[in-house]
Amino acid sequence: MLRPKKETRPVLNKCLTVDLGLIGYAEAWELQQRMVAARKANAVEDVLLLCEHPHVITLGRNGKRENLLVSEHVLRQKGVELHATDRGGDITYHGPGQIVGYPILNLSAIRRDVVWYVRMLEEAMIGATAEFGITAGREPGKTGVWVKSGRANEKLAAIGVHISRWVTSHGFAYNVSTDLRYFDLIVPCGIADRKATSLEKLLVRSVEEKEVAPRIATHLAELFGLEMKEATRQELQEKLEHAEQGVTVSV
């Protein structure tokens, strides 16, 4: 597995971190769209949305429907939603016990480099994983975060992003205590010969998302040169409403 030397950038921008808690995928996507529009207008600062979704399978714009291994009827029986999205990548699963991160960042003020951006998302999760004594890395030609498991690597975190006018949306999904059986409903990210894993499985102990999310946020701050400031969902909503009314707000 590959891992280049970590780079730390000087603090350039402020960034709100908002824990949305458990939120439906459609609601989170609507919030992202509003945040992206406000960020493009420079009416809000950068934001990192952290959340957890009820059971949902999402299909990226490059996704292949045949990588969904069950019918939509079976999904409904299991209480799993299905959503097509405009993010990159193929098909993936989100659910309880998984940290989903949606950075809404203006890369024009950081670095206009899509590949670099994705590598830094990986690096933040690799660094956070190392704090638990687990060595994670990259696999050539495959986006995401991987850990060694016998002869093959298993996927700990997935990434799928969308960038418009250098403002980012969508992001990453990191398996903390995820029920990995739900990945059997799909060919995760279209890679048939790789399995998903979780931090809980690797550590052989229970792990809570609150142990992991702040570590990922800290590494993201270092890599992107961000000064993180926590905000509540209500505070974010108020800032967004002001922005949409044409009032420029700051964090």
Number of C-alpha atoms within 10 A of each C-alpha: 13 9 13 9 6 12 10 13 12 12 14 13 17 17 24 23 24 21 17 17 13 14 13 16 22 13 9 20 16 11 14 20 14 15 27 26 17 23 21 18 13 15 22 25 21 28 26 22 24 22 23 23 21 17 19 20 23 21 23 21 16 15 20 15 13 11 19 23 13 12 10 13 10 12 17 11 9 11 12 19 18 17 12 12 19 16 20 18 22 21 27 25 26 25 24 19 21 25 26 24 25 23 25 28 25 24 19 11 13 17 12 14 11 15 8 11 18 17 17 18 23 25 26 22 26 25 20 22 22 12 11 13 10 16 14 25 25 21 17 8 6 12 18 25 28 27 24 14 12 7 6 12 21 20 27 24 25 24 23 24 19 19 18 12 11 19 21 23 26 24 21 22 26 28 25 26 21 22 17 16 8 18 19 14 18 20 21 22 25 19 13 10 10 15 18 20 24 23 24 16 16 15 12 9 9 10 16 14 18 10 12 19 21 14 17 22 20 16 22 25 22 18 21 24 19 23 18 21 13 15 16 13 15 11 12 21 13 13 22 23 15 16 22 17 10 12 13 16 15 14 15
